[in-house]
């Protein structure tokens, strides 16, 4: 099992930046891990992940604007979000898959508005 706690969300103007952080209660090195988001009235969607092989996958909407990184020493996964747009408004969730079991954090709200 693993517990995940996200932080770093908030209200930001279009064009601004935010850095989300996900703290895991145990090592998540080598597991598929990353970020998803869910906007009102929409399904949850992938934003950026590390695969089990350590490669990164990004949604087309996140490419060139968002960067996922990990600090394995402190069991954290980060999402640096730049050039934010109103359509990035959503609850952002951290996710880890361990031996076929999917674990989610409680989510952090990101609102992009002027």
C-alpha positions in Angstrom: 0.0 0.0 0.0 0.9 3.6 -0.4 -0.6 6.9 0.7 -0.3 9.9 -1.6 -0.7 13.5 -0.6 -0.8 16.3 -3.2 0.0 19.9 -2.6 0.7 23.1 -4.6 -2.5 23.8 -6.3 -4.2 27.2 -6.3 -5.5 30.1 -8.3 -3.2 31.5 -11.0 -3.6 33.9 -13.9 -3.4 32.7 -17.5 0.2 32.4 -18.5 1.3 31.7 -14.9 3.0 28.8 -13.4 2.4 26.3 -10.6 4.4 23.4 -9.2 2.5 20.5 -7.8 4.0 18.0 -5.4 3.0 14.5 -4.5 4.4 12.9 -1.4 4.3 9.2 -1.1 4.4 7.2 2.1 6.9 4.7 0.7 9.3 4.4 -2.2 7.6 4.5 -5.5 10.8 4.1 -7.5 10.3 1.8 -10.5 6.5 1.9 -10.4 4.2 3.6 -12.9 3.5 7.0 -11.3 2.4 10.4 -12.2 -0.4 12.9 -12.6 -4.0 12.9 -13.9 -6.6 15.6 -13.8 -10.4 15.9 -13.9 -12.2 19.0 -14.9 -15.9 19.6 -14.0 -18.2 17.4 -16.1 -15.3 15.6 -17.7 -13.6 12.3 -17.2 -10.3 12.0 -15.5 -7.4 12.1 -17.9 -3.7 11.5 -18.0 -1.4 14.5 -17.7 2.1 13.1 -17.3 3.5 9.9 -16.0 6.7 7.9 -15.5 6.5 4.4 -16.9 7.9 1.5 -15.0 10.9 1.8 -17.2 11.4 5.4 -16.2 10.3 7.0 -19.4 7.9 9.9 -19.4 4.6 10.2 -21.2 2.7 13.4 -21.6 -0.7 14.3 -22.8 -0.6 16.3 -26.0 -2.1 19.2 -24.0 0.8 19.1 -21.6 3.7 18.7 -23.9 6.1 21.7 -24.0 4.4 23.3 -21.0 4.4 20.8 -18.2 7.4 18.8 -16.8 7.2 15.8 -14.5 10.1 15.1 -12.3 10.8 12.8 -9.4 12.9 12.9 -6.3 13.3 9.3 -5.3 15.3 10.1 -2.1 12.2 11.8 -0.6 9.6 9.8 -2.4 8.1 12.7 -4.3 6.8 13.3 -7.8 6.4 16.9 -9.1 4.6 18.5 -11.9 5.9 21.9 -13.1 3.2 23.6 -15.0 4.1 26.7 -17.1 2.1 28.8 -19.5 -1.1 27.8 -17.8 -4.4 28.2 -19.6 -8.0 28.4 -18.4 -8.6 24.9 -19.8 -6.0 23.6 -17.4 -8.5 24.2 -14.6 -9.1 20.9 -12.9 -8.5 18.8 -9.8 -5.1 17.2 -10.2 -4.5 13.8 -8.8 -1.3 11.9 -8.1 -1.4 8.2 -9.0 0.8 5.2 -8.5 0.3 1.6 -9.7 1.8 -1.1 -7.5 1.4 -4.7 -8.6 -1.8 -4.0 -10.4 -3.3 -1.9 -7.7 -4.0 1.8 -8.5 -3.6 4.3 -5.7 -4.8 7.9 -5.7 -4.3 11.0 -3.7 -7.1 13.3 -2.6 -6.4 15.8 -5.3 -5.4 19.4 -5.5 -7.4 22.1 -7.2 -5.8 24.2 -9.9 -7.8 27.2 -11.2 -6.5 29.3 -14.0 -8.5 32.5 -14.3 -8.0 36.2 -14.6 
